[in-house]
């Protein structure tokens, strides 16, 4: 697997992967366009299987480094590729970018029912800072799902 900085050409593939990973609250391609327009404070990275520019995306992640507390904007791994360390690799890349930008801590938000993501974040030193009750929509009109705001101190 190879990671590289996202370009405008990646946005359609990122939006398709986003829809596969987060069907109930996916970002649109327009949202990704506006996120990339926020450079230099936002940094987005993609993961591919190989080195060519036409390789399909298997993951992506983004971080905002506006001040001393960075924020993970998004992180997604192709559902068929989960469990092989790609999410951890992308998260570590975001931590390095945040540290290089002068951030001393990183925040992120995760659905309370996303146990795999919560486990990943826990292994990387994140702890729950607070809960946003009923923040995320649920499938089929069910009850809303809480968002956990998690924080990691950068060393």
N, C-alpha and C positions, 0 to 999 in steps of 0.2 A: 504494500500500500504506500501511496505517496500523498503528501499534503502540500498544498500550495495556496497562495492567496487567491481569493475569489475574484473573478472579473465579471464585467457586465454580461459576457457571453454565458456565464454559469447560471444566471438568474432563473431561466425557465426550468432547468433541471432541478435547481434548488426548490422551486415552488412545487414541482411534481413530487419530489421526495418529501417535502413538508406535508403535502396532502396525504401521502401514504402513512406518514408517521403520526400525524395529529389531525385525523379526519374531522373532529368536531370544532376545532379552533385553529385551523391552519392559516398561516400568513399567505397573502396573495403575492403574485409576482410584483405587483405595484409596491407592496410593502417592502419587499427585498430591494427594489430600485431605490426607495427612499432611504433605506438603511445604508446602502452603499454610498449614497450621496452625502452621508454624514462624515465621510472621511475628513480629516485624519483621526477623529475621535472614535470611530468605529472601525473594527478590523474583522473581516470575515475570511474564513478558510474553508477549503473543500478537500475531501479525501477521494482519491480515485484508486483503481486497482493497478494502474500502470503509469507510465510517464507521458503518454501522448495527450494532447489537448482535447481529443475526441473521446477519451476514456469516460465511461459512465461514472457519475458520482455515487459514492457509497456512504457519504456522510458530509456534514458541514457544521460549522460552529461560528459564533460571532461574539465579540466582546466590545463594550463601550468603556472608554478610559477618559472620561471627562474630568474627573477629579481623583482624589486619593483612594476612593472606594470604587473599583471597577464593577461592572455588571455584565454577567453572561446574558446576552440577548437571546440566544437560541443555541441548541445543540441537537443534532439529529443523526441517527445512524440507520441505514437501510434495514428494515425489519429482518431480512434474510441474512444480515451480516452481524447481528448483535451477538454479544458474548465472546468476541474475539479480541477485545482490547482496543477497538477503534475509538469508542467513546472516551476512554481514559486518555488515549493519545491526543485526541482533539482538545479535551479539557486541559491537559498539561500544556498544550500549545497556547491556549488562551491565558493560562496563568503566567507563562513566560512573557507574553505580550503585555499583560497588565503590569507585571513587575518592571519591565523595560520602560513603560510609560510613567513609572513613579507611583503606581498604586500600592497601597499597603494592605488592602483587603479586597475580597471579591464577594459580591452578592449574586444570588440567582434565585429564581422562582420555579417551583416544580409542583405538579399536581400531586396532591396527597395520596392518590391511588396509583401513582407510577412507582411501584416498588423497585423496579430495576434501576431507574434513574436515581432514586433516593439512595439505593445501596452504593451505586457508583460514587455519588457525591460524598457519602459517608467515608468511603475508602480514601478519598482525596482530602479529607480534613474538614469538610463542611459540617456545620451544626445548625439546627433550626433556630432562627432568631425570633420569628413570630409567624402567626397564621393569619391568612386573609380568608375569612369564612365565606363559602359559597362563591368563590371567584370564577371558577371554570364551569362552562356548560357541560351537561352530561348527555350521554347518548340516549336517544329516544324520549327526550323530555323528562328524564328522571331528575332526581335532586341534584343541585349544583355540587361541585366538588371543591373542597378547600384548596388554597394555594399555600404551600410552605415557602417562606422566605428563608433561605439558608445563607450562611456567611462562613467564609474561610479567611483566616489571616495569612498573608503572604510573608514568608521568611526571607 
